[in-house]
Amino acid sequence: MLTVIGTRPEAIKLAPVILALDARRDVVDSRVCLTAQHRSLVDDVLAAFAIIPDLDLGVMTAGQTPSRVAARVLEGMERVLADEQPDIVIVQGDTTTVLATTIAAFHAGIAVAHVEAGLRTYDLRHPFPEEANRRVATILASLHFAATQEARQNLLAEGVHDDAIVVTGNPGLDALRLAGEGDLGATPPPIELDQRERMILVTAHRRESFGADLRSICDAIARIASARRDTVRIVYPVHPNPNVEGPVRSILGDIPNVTLLGPLPYAQLVALLRRSYLVLTDSGGLQEEGPALGKPVLVLRETSERPEAVEAGAAIIVGRDADTIVRQTLTLLDDPAAYARMAVPRPIYGDGHAADRIVAALLRYAPR
């Protein structure tokens, strides 16, 4: 079996699957291919879980576009699949790496197992290009590992046969569990935090937010920081993409109670999440991890492919309008009852053992 990883979220969510496959080396030959769609953001995650890729395409270039990444991954994976001849290719999520790898495997007549299948907004522009990527993966995949029953229903509605779907939970929650154990669990936050301050963790980096929407998010953060200057610390690990880093540092760089950091090792990000009071994010992973830890999540997007957290009362979609973001954040800071309703740990996206279910299904499917 060949597991393919391109970005940081893929590395986080596939690391537990790779470790579970490694534990079954008596019956499976597991190999890992890194496309390196995002080079520096992936390497620290794999190192944290002591995973060394067997193959590395190294496709990342400065100023890359989705089309160029897709072309390089497609060409590279064609060679890899011809050399490796795996029975199954394992991909996760909705990245350009997933799109191109799935197409390459389909052309080579190799089965694809899609982890985190069935997420949908049914809006091809939000998120872009992820919604299109995951729909193509669904059409071409042979096995679909859905995190929730709602994701399973999406797949069934699109004509995927029930026998090809396994509801496993999300292995991102496995990674969160593993990050709380051993040396990783002892990792401190990357900065010293005043225990009297309530810390708000912010991540915002999605392509569809570039430009005016990201500036609106930053304006909201600045207003929140000003309104609660002595009681709130806002911590924002900033994505290195110039379309993100430029406006974020320009608008927020000089505000005393806003701390801007570079990309963080996974264990340090988890340490910050555990320490946080609430989360403002456009990330998919934090929409799963926050509810698991009882951290209220305000989603900085117009739609979400993870409606379960919203339906459970653990997350609120606030969009990118500055007034709405400020109002909802201050409500959670000022209204203890509103905060308490959201700040309840909920196993919405799994119990931390999805990888075992995924590997068991892979072994049932694999030819003997």
C-alpha positions, 0 to 999 in steps of 0.5 A: 500500500502507498500512502501519499502526503502533500500538505500539513493537514494530510500529514497530521491526519495520515500519520496515525494511519501510517503508524497503524499500517506499520504495526501490521507489517506482518501482513502489509507492505506499507510505503509513504510518498511525500509530494511536498506540495508544502515542504516546510509545513509537512516535515515537522509533522512527520518528524514528530511522529517519527515517519520517514517518507520512502519517496519524495517528489519535491514539487513545491516551488515559489509562487506555485499555483494549483494547476502547476502543482497538479501537473507536477504531482500528476507527472511524478505520481505516474512514475511512482505508481509504475515503479511501486505497483501498489495494490491500494493508494491512500489519500486524505482530504481535498488538496491538489495532491489528492486530486492529481494522485487520484487521477494518476492512480485511476489512469494506472488502474490502481484502487484509491482509498479516500480518507475523510471522504464525503465532506461537502459544502456543495459550493465549488467556490467555497472552499476553493479549490478543495470542494472540486478536489474532493468531489473528483476523488469521490468519483474515482475512489474505490474505498471511502472512509467517512468521518461521520454518518452525515458524510456517509449520507452525502456519499450515498446521495451521490451514488457511492455504493454502501459497501464501499463506505466505512464510517471510521471517525477522523484520524485527526482526532487520533493525532490529537490523542497521540499529541497528548501522550509521551514527549509530545504531550509534554510540549509547552506552548511556544510563548509564555502566557499570562494565566490571567489572560484569556487566550484566543487562538486564530488561524486564517489562511484560506485562498478564498479569503485572500484580499478584502476578506482577510483584511476584514478578518484582521480588522475584527481581530484588531478591534477585539484586541483593543476592546479587551486590551488588558484581559485577552491575548490573541495568538495568531500563527501566520501562514507564510504565503505572502497573500496572508503574511503581508496583510496580517503583519501590516494590520496586526503587527503593532498591537500589544496584545496580539502575538504573531508567530510563524508556522508552529510544529504540530505539538506546539499548536496543540499545546496552544489549542489546549491552553486557549479560551476560544478559537477563530479559524478557517481551518478544517482541522481546528473545527474538529479538534476544538470541539473535541477539547471543549474549545468554542470555535468561530468559523471564519468562512461563509460555509463549512463542510463540517456542519456537525459541529455547528449542529451540536452547538460547538461551533458558529459560522461567523463568516468574514464580516468584521462586525459579526466576528467582533460581536460573536467573539465579545459575546463569548468573552462576556456571557458566561452562559453562552460560553458554557453552552459551547465549551463542552468536550464533544466526540463529534468527529471520532473517538481517537481510534479511526486509524485502526478502523481504516487499516482493518478495512484496508486489509479486508479490501486488499487482495490476498 
